Amino acid sequence: MKNLIQQKATEYKAEIIALRRHLHQHPELSFNEIETSKFVCKQLTEYGINYTKDIVKTGVVALIEGKNPTKKIIALRADLDALPIIEENEVSYKSLNHGVMHACGHDVHTASLLGVAKILNELKDKWDGSVKLIFQPGEEKLPGGASLMIEEGVLKNPSPVSIIGQHVYPQLEAGKVGFRKGMYMASTDELYLTIKGKGGHAALPTEYNNPLLIASTLLLELDKAFMKQVPCYSLLESDNERIPTVLAFGKIIGNGATNVVPNEVKIEGTFRTMNEAWRTEAHYKMKNIAEQIVTNLGGSCAFEIRKGYPFLVNDEVVTQNAIDAAIQFLGKENVIDLDVRMTAEDFAYYSQVIPACFYRLGIAKKNVKASGLHTPTFDIDENAIETSIGLMCWLAINELKN
């Protein structure tokens, strides 16, 4: 079976690369993946695979039944959406939708899952169980398409016992993959603050209370409170546990001028961690610090926390089985241990409900540093497509056996 899958991955490599290029040329933003959804449905129809469409508007779910289809059911997931980025690559498949780009590799994920669907469907008389294919919208935007698809029953009728997903990884060469058991990625919350002072003419300091200075003081105090222990760690006082934590602010707007002090300042940031108790405590702590600092300086503060994705945890058993299968398929030298990441992924919602494995697909050219995710020059070594479709098929077959 392994050799057969490898042969088919090689055979269909060019076809799936063509699908990926089409998707890359026609990116669509989160929850607006209308043409992308139609394209997925068209391909599934060509492959003779049954599917349900219009889940969370643009989501698609297909089901491939092997022998004894109820024996065991697993799920595989890909995301559909792109990012609001102007592509700077000069390639034949450059985005035709100006200002929208597949800069996070979701075109690779979707095309790969279509390739997996084709292979598994052609081999369905050779394996037991069923494979649910989830083509999910809106990974890049709160509340996350995964949470909405779960609400609409994507993990029911039939119910998979585990789920596997992958994500491109510029830090690894094409042909390699990476895994991590247990806690892997952080929860993420969006922070929105409005600091109000009193504006006025900059030449008359006794007549204004500069919200820019209040905001600056607050940012320094928040940084001190959350980051002073160890870089990217904070202390949970209740049990003295050091927990991976990032509190960072990336946007500040004080719309004054050289001689105009504004009335208010707006700040936006992110909070990420890997412990729900600490997450709740931290929300209270940062709001309390903000209230005290700003009030003491004569201003007022509105602090909104939009709770985002939970932490992503890879099931120990499912992930170990996947690691063993990847070593069989690619060789031990091509299977890498990953570190904890403070980035976030809405695949985490699935991992909170059923045993999950989320792994990384190397996409860099050998001896060439790849552009990072979410950059206008992001691209892949398309040889990674063959690895992607072949390995995911093999992981699915092995998960059905275990």
N, C-alpha and C positions, 0 to 999 in steps of 0.2 A: 504493500500500500504506500509506503514512504516513497519508493522509487517511482510509482505511478503518479503520485502527487507532484514530485519533483519534475517529472517529464511534462506534465500538463502545465505547471507553472512556467516552464521554459517555453512551451508551445504557445501559451496565451500572453506571454510577456508583452509583445508588441501591441496586441489588441488592448490590453489594460492600460498601457502607457498612452495610447490614443484616447481612451476614455478619460484618463487623468488630464491630458492636455485640453480636451474639450471643457471639462469642468473648470480648469484653471483659467481658460479664456472667458468663461461666463460665470464669474463669482456673484453671489448674492448675500446680502446681509442677514443677520440673525432674525429668524421668524418670517423672513420674506423669500425663502428659497423655493419660489414657485416653479421656475423653469428647471432648477436642479432636481426637484421632486419628480417632475414630469420625465426628465431624462432617466432617472433611476427606474421609474415604472416601465419606461420603454425597454430598457435593457432586461429587466426581469421578465417582461412579456416575451422578448426574443428568446430568453433562456428557458421558457416554459415553466416559470416558477410562480406560484400563487402568492398574492400579496394583498394587503389592505392599505389604502392610502388615506390622506387627509387627517392623520392623527396629529393633534396640535397644529392643524392647518396644513403643514407641509411634510410631516413625518410619514415614513413608509415602513411597514413591517411585513416581512416575508417569512414563509415557513417551508422548509425542505424536510420531507419525511423520508427516512431511510427504512430499512427493514424493522419490524416491531417498533413502530413510531412512538409508542407510549412508554417504551422501556426506560428511556432517559431523555430529558429535554434540556438543552443548553442554549444560551444566547450569545450572539456576537454583535458588537455595536460599532457604528461609524457615525461621524457627525458631518453635517452638510454645509454649515455656514462659513462665510468669509469675513474679512475685517475691513473697516473704513480706512484703507491705506492706498496711496497712489503708487502703483508698481513702477520700479525703475529698471527692472530687467529688460534687456533687449533680446527677446527670444521670440520664436515664431508663434508661441502660444501665450504671449503676453495678454494680460487682462484687457478685454474689450469694454468693460464697464469701468469707466474712469472713476478713480477714487475708491474702488472696491478691489480687494486682492485676496487670494488664498495665501496669506502670509503665515498661516499656522498649520498648513499641510492637510486641511480637511478634504481637499481634492484627492490627496493620496489615500486617505482613509476610506472615502466613499468608493473610489475606483477599485481599491484593493478588495473591499467587501463584495463588490460586484464580481470581481474575479474569483473570489472564494465561493460565492454563490454558484457560479458556472461550474466550477470543478466539483464541488460537493454534490450538486444536482446530477452531474454526469456519472458520479460514483455512488449514487444513493442505494444501489442494490448490493453494495459491498460493506455497508456499516449499519449498525442498529441505532435506533433512536430518532430524534428530530433536532433540527437546528433552526432557531429563530434568529432572523436577521433584522436588526434594528437600525434604520437609517434615520438619525435624529436631528431635528432642527435646533438652532439656538443655543449652542454650547457656549458661545462667547458673551452672552448677555443674560443678566439676571431677569427672571428667577431661574434660568437654565432649562433648556428643553428636556433634559433627563427628568427633572422633578415633575414637569407637566405631563410627560408621557407616562410616567409611573402613575400619576393621578388618573389618567385616562385608561389604565389597565394594561399597559404594555407587558407587564410581567405576569399576566394572567391569560388563561384561555388560548393556548396551554401555558402552564407556569414553568419556566426554566428553573433548574436547581442551581445553576451557576451562570456567570457571564464573563466574557473576555473582551477586552478592548485594547487598542494599540494607539500610539502617538508617535509621530516622527520626532527625531532627536538629532539635531545638527552636530552634537558633540561626539557622535559615533559614526564610523565609516559604514557605507552601504555594505550589506552582507553580515553585519553584526546586530545584535539585539541586547537589551538590558532588562533586568528584572530586579524587584525588591519585594521580599515578603514582609507582611505586617504594615505598619504605618508608613505611608509613602509621600502623600501630598497634603498640604495644609488646607484648613478652612479659610474662607475669605469673606471679609465684610467691607462695605464701602462706607467711608466717613465723609460727612458734609457738615461743615461748620460755618456759621455766620457770626462774626465778631463785630459788635457795634460799639462805637465810641462817640465822639463829637467832632465833626469836620469843621474846617475853617481855612482862613488864609494862613499859609505856612509861615509868614513873617510875624504872626501874632500868637506865639505859643501859649500864652495864658488864656487864650479864648477857645482852644480846642483840646480834645483828648484823643491822641492819635491812635486809631485802631490798628494801624500797622505795627506800632510798638507793642501793643497789647498782644497781637497775634504772634509776633516774634518771641515774646516772653513765654507765651503758652507753648509754642512749638518746642522751645528749648527745654521746658519743664517736662513735657510729655516724653521727649526723647530721653531725658535723664531718668525718668521714672520707669520706663519700659526697657531701655537698652543698656543700663549701667552694669548689669551683672556679667554677662558674657555676650559678645556680638551675636545677634539674632536669637538670644535666649532671654527669658524673663523668669522671675521667681514667683511661684505660686505659694503665697505665704501660709496657706492652710496646711500644707504637707511638705514644705521645703523642697519641692520637686522642681527641677529646672526643665522648662518646657520650651520647645522651639517656638519662637515668637518673632514676628516682624510688625512694627508699627512705622509706617512711612507716609509722608505727605508729598504729593507730586504737583499740586496746583495751588496757587495763591493769587487772588485778584484783589487789588486795592485800587479802585478806579479813580485815582486822583490825578495830579499833575505835578510839575516841578514846584509849583507854589500853591498847590491845592491839597489839603488833607481831606480824604474822603470820610464819609460817615460810617462806612462799614467795610469789612474785608471778608471775602469768602475763601475758604480753604477746603481742599478735597484730598483724601488719602485712603489708605488701605490698612486693614488689620488682619493678620494671618497667624494661625496657631494650630496646635494639634491636640487640644484637650478641651472638651466641651464645658467642664466646670470652670476652667481658667478663662475660657472665652466669655462666659457670662460675667465672671468676676471682673475681667478686664474692661468690658463695656461699662460697668458701673464705675470702675476706677478712673477711666479716662474722662468720663462725663463729670465726675466729682472734681477732678483736678482742674478741668476747664472752668467749671463754675466758680471754684475758689479763686483761681488766678485772675480771671477776667473781672469778677466782682470786686476783688481787692484793688484792681487797677481802675475801677470806676466805669467799667463797661458792662455789656451784657452779651450773652452767648446762647445761640441756638445750635444744638449738637444733635444731628440725625445720624443714626447708625442703621444702614440697610444690610440686614443679615443675608449673607450669600451662601455659597456652597459649603457643605460640611467637609471634614477631612476625608481623605481617600485612604482606605485601608485594604491591602491585598490579603485575601484569605491565605493562611499558611499552607493548607493542603492543596488547594487549587493552584496556587502559584508554584509550589514545589513540583507538582506534576507537570506544570507548563515548562519549568526550567529543565526538568529531565527530558521532556519531549523536544525542547529546543536544542539541547545538546545532541540528542540523537539525530536531529534533522540538519543542524548546521555545524556541529563539531564544538567541543568545549571551548576552543580558543575564540569562538565567535559569540559566546554568551557571557555577558558582563554583569557584575553586581553593581547596582545603582545606589546612590546616596539618597537620603531624605531630601525632598524638594519643598521650598516654601511657595512655589507656584500652586495654582489651584485648577481643578477640573470638575465639571459637573458630572462626570462619570462617578464621582464620589457618591452621588445619590443612590446609584445602583449598589455600590459597595456597602451601603448602610442597610440594604434590604436583603440581598442574597450574596453568597460567597462570590468573590470577584477576583479577577486578575487583570491589571492594567500594566502593560509593558511598553518598552520604547523600541522603535525601529530606527536603526542607523541610516542616515541619508546623505552623509558627506562623501565627497570624492576623496580618494586616497591622497594623503599628504597635501590636501587643500582645506583651509579653514572655511567652513560653511558660514553663510550669514545666519544670524540668529532668527528665532521665531519672532513674528510681529515686526519685522523690518521690511523695507521696500525692495530689498535685493534678495530676500529669501527664495531659495530654489533647492532642488534635490538632484542627487545622482539617480537617474531613473532606473539604474540597475537594482535599486532597492525595491522596486515593484515586484520583481521575481521572488525575492526573499519574502516580501510581505504576504503575497497571496499563497505561496507555498507553505510558509510556516503557520499562518493562521488556519489553513486547512488541516495541517498536521496536529496543531493544538486542539482543534475541535474534535477530530477523530479520537485523540487520546483522552480528552475529557469525557467523551461519551463512553469510553471503555472503563474508566476508573469509577 
